[in-house]
């Protein structure tokens, strides 16, 4: 199922148009976002958000040098 989520500010303008546009596609459901606030609250949430933005998820490269490959040896 695919949800086409319309923000409440644009619901009056877009909802009917999007329902008409997707009426022939049974895999799409048009809905209006009715959430009032974030699910997470408090200081811990702000700290988690800051940590998420600055964290690099890639692994650090192994320190050191790599041995020459056969291609590099032929070039010199």
DSSP file (Angstrom, degrees, kcal/mol; ACC not computed):
  #  RESIDUE AA STRUCTURE BP1 BP2  ACC     N-H-->O    O-->H-N    N-H-->O    O-->H-N    TCO  KAPPA ALPHA  PHI   PSI    X-CA   Y-CA   Z-CA
    1    1 A X              0   0    0      0, 0.0     2,-0.5     0, 0.0    27,-0.2   0.000 360.0 360.0 360.0 135.3    0.0    0.0    0.0
    2    2 A X  E     -a   28   0A   0     25,-3.5    27,-3.0     2,-0.0     2,-0.5  -0.944 360.0-151.1-111.3 131.8    1.3    3.5   -0.9
    3    3 A X  E     -a   29   0A   0     -2,-0.5     2,-0.8    25,-0.2    27,-0.2  -0.909   5.7-156.6-107.1 126.8    0.0    6.4    1.1
    4    4 A X  E     -a   30   0A   0     25,-2.6    27,-2.5    -2,-0.5     2,-0.5  -0.891  21.8-158.2 -96.8 104.7   -0.2    9.9   -0.5
    5    5 A X  E     -a   31   0A   0     -2,-0.8     2,-0.5    25,-0.2    27,-0.2  -0.766   5.9-162.6 -96.1 123.5   -0.1   12.1    2.7
    6    6 A X  E     -a   32   0A   0     25,-2.8    27,-2.8    -2,-0.5     5,-0.1  -0.887  20.8-123.2-104.6 128.4   -1.5   15.6    2.3
    7    7 A X    >>  -     0   0    0     -2,-0.5     3,-1.5    25,-0.2     4,-0.6  -0.418  25.1-117.8 -66.9 148.2   -0.5   18.2    4.9
    8    8 A X  G >4 S+     0   0    0     25,-0.5     3,-0.7     1,-0.3     4,-0.5   0.802 111.9  63.2 -59.4 -29.5   -3.6   19.8    6.6
    9    9 A X  G 34 S+     0   0    0      1,-0.2    -1,-0.3     2,-0.1     4,-0.1   0.803 113.1  34.6 -65.0 -27.8   -2.7   23.2    5.3
   10   10 A X  G <> S+     0   0    0     -3,-1.5     4,-2.9     1,-0.1     5,-0.4   0.353  88.3 101.6-107.0   4.0   -3.2   22.0    1.7
   11   11 A X  H <X S+     0   0    0     -3,-0.7     4,-1.9    -4,-0.6     5,-0.4   0.900  80.9  50.6 -59.2 -44.6   -6.0   19.5    2.3
   12   12 A X  H  4 S+     0   0    0     -4,-0.5    -1,-0.2     1,-0.2     4,-0.2   0.844 118.8  38.4 -62.7 -32.9   -8.8   21.8    1.0
   13   13 A X  H  4 S+     0   0    0     -3,-0.4     4,-0.2    -4,-0.1    -2,-0.2   0.842 129.8  23.6 -85.5 -37.3   -6.8   22.5   -2.2
   14   14 A X  H  X S+     0   0    0     -4,-2.9     4,-2.8     2,-0.1     5,-0.3   0.753  96.8  80.9-106.9 -27.7   -5.3   19.0   -2.9
   15   15 A X  H  X S+     0   0    0     -4,-1.9     4,-2.4    -5,-0.4     5,-0.2   0.912  98.7  41.4 -54.5 -54.6   -7.3   16.2   -1.3
   16   16 A X  H  > S+     0   0    0     -5,-0.4     4,-2.1     1,-0.2    -1,-0.2   0.880 115.5  51.9 -62.0 -38.6  -10.1   15.9   -3.9
   17   17 A X  H  > S+     0   0    0     -4,-0.2     4,-2.2     2,-0.2    -1,-0.2   0.916 111.8  45.7 -63.5 -43.2   -7.6   16.3   -6.8
   18   18 A X  H  X S+     0   0    0     -4,-2.8     4,-2.3     2,-0.2    -2,-0.2   0.874 110.6  52.6 -71.1 -36.8   -5.4   13.6   -5.5
   19   19 A X  H  < S+     0   0    0     -4,-2.4     4,-0.4    -5,-0.3    -1,-0.2   0.932 112.5  46.1 -61.8 -44.4   -8.3   11.2   -4.8
   20   20 A X  H >< S+     0   0    0     -4,-2.1     3,-0.8    -5,-0.2     4,-0.3   0.899 111.7  52.1 -63.3 -41.1   -9.4   11.7   -8.4
   21   21 A X  H 3< S+     0   0    0     -4,-2.2     3,-0.4     1,-0.2    -2,-0.2   0.884 118.5  35.3 -63.8 -40.2   -5.9   11.3   -9.7
   22   22 A X  T >< S+     0   0    0     -4,-2.3     3,-1.7     1,-0.2     6,-0.3   0.254  82.6 109.9 -99.3  11.9   -5.4    7.9   -7.9
   23   23 A X  T <  S+     0   0    0     -3,-0.8    -1,-0.2    -4,-0.4    -2,-0.1   0.796  80.4  48.5 -61.0 -28.9   -8.9    6.6   -8.2
   24   24 A X  T 3  S+     0   0    0     -3,-0.4     2,-0.7    -4,-0.3    -1,-0.3   0.463  96.7  79.7 -90.3  -1.3   -7.9    3.8  -10.7
   25   25 A X    X   -     0   0    0     -3,-1.7     3,-1.5     1,-0.1    -1,-0.1  -0.888  57.3-171.6-109.3 104.1   -4.9    2.7   -8.6
   26   26 A X  T 3  S+     0   0    0     -2,-0.7    -1,-0.1     1,-0.3    -3,-0.0   0.628  82.1  65.8 -70.7 -10.9   -6.0    0.4   -5.8
   27   27 A X  T 3  S+     0   0    0    -26,-0.1   -25,-3.5    -5,-0.0     2,-0.5   0.505  90.7  75.5 -87.5  -3.9   -2.5    0.4   -4.3
   28   28 A X  E <   -a    2   0A   0     -3,-1.5     2,-0.5    -6,-0.3   -25,-0.2  -0.925  56.9-173.5-115.0 131.2   -2.6    4.2   -3.4
   29   29 A X  E     -a    3   0A   0    -27,-3.0   -25,-2.6    -2,-0.5     2,-0.5  -0.988  15.5-145.3-121.4 127.1   -4.5    5.6   -0.5
   30   30 A X  E     +a    4   0A   0     -2,-0.5     2,-0.3   -27,-0.2   -25,-0.2  -0.804  27.8 170.7 -94.1 126.3   -4.8    9.4   -0.1
   31   31 A X  E     -a    5   0A   0    -27,-2.5   -25,-2.8    -2,-0.5     2,-0.5  -0.923  32.1-124.9-133.9 158.4   -4.8   10.6    3.5
   32   32 A X  E     -a    6   0A   0     -2,-0.3     2,-0.5   -27,-0.2   -25,-0.2  -0.902  30.7-120.6-103.5 130.0   -4.7   13.9    5.4
   33   33 A X        +     0   0    0    -27,-2.8   -25,-0.5    -2,-0.5   -22,-0.1  -0.571  34.7 173.6 -71.2 118.8   -1.9   14.1    8.0
   34   34 A X        +     0   0    0     -2,-0.5    -1,-0.1   -27,-0.1     2,-0.1   0.246  29.1 130.1-112.8  11.3   -3.7   14.8   11.3
   35   35 A X        -     0   0    0      1,-0.1     3,-0.1     0, 0.0    -2,-0.0  -0.417  38.6-165.8 -66.5 141.6   -0.7   14.6   13.6
   36   36 A X        -     0   0    0      1,-0.2     2,-0.3    -2,-0.1    -1,-0.1   0.734  64.9  -5.7 -99.1 -29.1   -0.4   17.6   16.0
   37   37 A X  S    S-     0   0    0      4,-0.0    -1,-0.2     1,-0.0     4,-0.1  -0.922  86.9 -67.1-154.4 176.4    3.1   17.1   17.3
   38   38 A X        -     0   0    0     -2,-0.3    -2,-0.1     2,-0.1    -1,-0.0  -0.334  37.8-129.1 -67.1 153.4    6.1   14.8   17.2
   39   39 A X  S    S+     0   0    0      2,-0.0     2,-0.3    -2,-0.0    -1,-0.1   0.843  93.0  66.7 -71.8 -33.3    5.8   11.4   18.9
   40   40 A X        -     0   0    0      5,-0.0     2,-0.3     2,-0.0    -2,-0.1  -0.698  68.5-177.2 -93.0 141.3    9.0   12.0   20.9
   41   41 A X        +     0   0    0     -2,-0.3     4,-0.3    -4,-0.1     3,-0.2  -0.925  29.9  29.5-133.3 157.3    9.1   14.7   23.5
   42   42 A X  S  > S-     0   0    0     -2,-0.3     4,-1.2     1,-0.2     3,-0.3  -0.226  92.9 -49.1  98.5-178.3   11.6   16.2   25.9
   43   43 A X  H  > S+     0   0    0      1,-0.2     4,-2.2     2,-0.2     5,-0.2   0.860 125.1  60.8 -65.4 -40.0   15.3   16.8   26.3
   44   44 A X  H  > S+     0   0    0      1,-0.2     4,-2.4     2,-0.2    -1,-0.2   0.866 101.9  54.5 -58.9 -36.8   16.4   13.3   25.4
   45   45 A X  H  > S+     0   0    0     -4,-0.3     4,-2.4    -3,-0.3    -1,-0.2   0.918 107.2  48.9 -64.2 -43.7   14.8   13.7   22.0
   46   46 A X  H  X S+     0   0    0     -4,-1.2     4,-2.2     2,-0.2    -2,-0.2   0.894 111.8  49.4 -64.5 -40.0   16.7   16.9   21.3
   47   47 A X  H  X S+     0   0    0     -4,-2.2     4,-2.3     2,-0.2    -1,-0.2   0.913 111.5  48.9 -64.8 -42.4   20.0   15.2   22.3
   48   48 A X  H  X S+     0   0    0     -4,-2.4     4,-2.5     1,-0.2    -2,-0.2   0.901 110.0  52.1 -63.9 -40.4   19.2   12.2   20.1
   49   49 A X  H  X S+     0   0    0     -4,-2.4     4,-1.8     2,-0.2    -1,-0.2   0.925 111.0  46.8 -62.3 -45.1   18.5   14.5   17.2
   50   50 A X  H  X S+     0   0    0     -4,-2.2     4,-1.4     1,-0.2    -2,-0.2   0.902 113.2  48.7 -64.0 -41.5   21.8   16.3   17.5
   51   51 A X  H  X S+     0   0    0     -4,-2.3     4,-1.6     1,-0.2    -1,-0.2   0.891 108.9  53.7 -66.5 -39.1   23.7   13.1   17.9
   52   52 A X  H  < S+     0   0    0     -4,-2.5    -1,-0.2     1,-0.2    -2,-0.2   0.876 107.5  51.3 -62.4 -38.7   22.0   11.6   14.8
   53   53 A X  H  < S+     0   0    0     -4,-1.8    -1,-0.2     1,-0.2    -2,-0.2   0.841 116.3  38.7 -69.3 -33.6   23.0   14.6   12.7
   54   54 A X  H  < S+     0   0    0     -4,-1.4     2,-0.2    -5,-0.1    -1,-0.2   0.651  92.1 100.4 -95.0 -15.5   26.6   14.5   13.6
   55   55 A X     <  -     0   0    0     -4,-1.6     2,-0.6    -5,-0.1    -4,-0.0  -0.501  60.9-147.1 -76.5 136.6   27.3   10.8   13.6
   56   56 A X        -     0   0    0     -2,-0.2    -2,-0.1     1,-0.1    -3,-0.0  -0.917   4.8-161.9-102.3 120.8   28.9    9.2   10.6
   57   57 A X        +     0   0    0     -2,-0.6     2,-0.1     2,-0.1    -1,-0.1   0.595  59.3  99.8 -82.6 -10.6   27.6    5.7   10.1
   58   58 A X  S    S-     0   0    0      1,-0.1     2,-0.1     3,-0.0    -2,-0.1  -0.468  81.8-107.3 -74.7 148.5   30.4    4.5    7.9
   59   59 A X        -     0   0    0     -2,-0.1     2,-0.1     1,-0.1    -1,-0.1  -0.454  36.8-105.5 -71.6 146.8   33.2    2.5    9.5
   60   60 A X        -     0   0    0     -2,-0.1     2,-0.1     1,-0.1    -1,-0.1  -0.468  40.6-104.5 -70.7 144.5   36.5    4.2   10.0
   61   61 A X        -     0   0    0     -2,-0.1     2,-0.2     1,-0.1    -1,-0.1  -0.411  38.6-101.6 -69.1 145.0   39.2    3.1    7.5
   62   62 A X        -     0   0    0     -2,-0.1    -1,-0.1     1,-0.1     2,-0.0  -0.504  42.8-117.0 -67.1 128.8   41.8    0.8    8.9
   63   63 A X  S    S+     0   0    0     -2,-0.2     2,-0.2    -3,-0.1    -1,-0.1  -0.339  72.9  51.8 -68.8 150.8   45.0    2.8    9.6
   64   64 A X  S    S-     0   0    0     -3,-0.0     2,-0.3     2,-0.0    -3,-0.0  -0.686  85.8 -63.8 121.1-174.2   48.1    2.0    7.7
   65   65 A X        -     0   0    0     -2,-0.2     2,-0.3     0, 0.0    -2,-0.0  -0.738  39.4-124.5-111.4 161.8   49.1    1.6    4.1
   66   66 A X        -     0   0    0     -2,-0.3     3,-0.1     1,-0.1    -2,-0.0  -0.804  30.6-107.1-103.7 146.0   48.0   -0.9    1.5
   67   67 A X        -     0   0    0     -2,-0.3    -1,-0.1     1,-0.1     2,-0.0  -0.323  44.8 -93.2 -67.2 155.3   50.4   -3.2   -0.4
   68   68 A X        -     0   0    0      1,-0.1     2,-0.2     2,-0.0    -1,-0.1  -0.362  39.8-133.8 -66.6 147.8   51.1   -2.3   -4.1
   69   69 A X     >  -     0   0    0     -3,-0.1     4,-1.9     1,-0.1     3,-0.3  -0.559  25.3-103.9 -97.6 168.1   48.9   -4.2   -6.6
   70   70 A X  H  > S+     0   0    0      1,-0.2     4,-1.5     2,-0.2    -1,-0.1   0.861 120.9  55.6 -59.9 -36.7   50.1   -5.8   -9.7
   71   71 A X  H  > S+     0   0    0      1,-0.2     4,-1.1     2,-0.2    -1,-0.2   0.881 107.8  47.8 -64.0 -39.5   48.7   -2.9  -11.8
   72   72 A X  H  > S+     0   0    0     -3,-0.3     4,-1.0     1,-0.2    -1,-0.2   0.867 107.9  55.4 -70.5 -35.4   50.8   -0.4   -9.9
   73   73 A X  H  < S+     0   0    0     -4,-1.9     3,-0.2     1,-0.2    -1,-0.2   0.862 106.3  51.2 -66.6 -35.2   54.0   -2.4  -10.1
   74   74 A X  H  < S+     0   0    0     -4,-1.5    -1,-0.2     1,-0.2    -2,-0.2   0.821 103.4  59.3 -72.3 -30.9   53.7   -2.5  -14.0
   75   75 A X  H  <        0   0    0     -4,-1.1    -1,-0.2     1,-0.2    -2,-0.2   0.818 360.0 360.0 -69.6 -30.9   53.3    1.3  -14.3
   76   76 A X     <        0   0    0     -4,-1.0    -1,-0.2    -3,-0.2    -2,-0.2   0.462 360.0 360.0 -92.6 360.0   56.6    2.1  -12.6
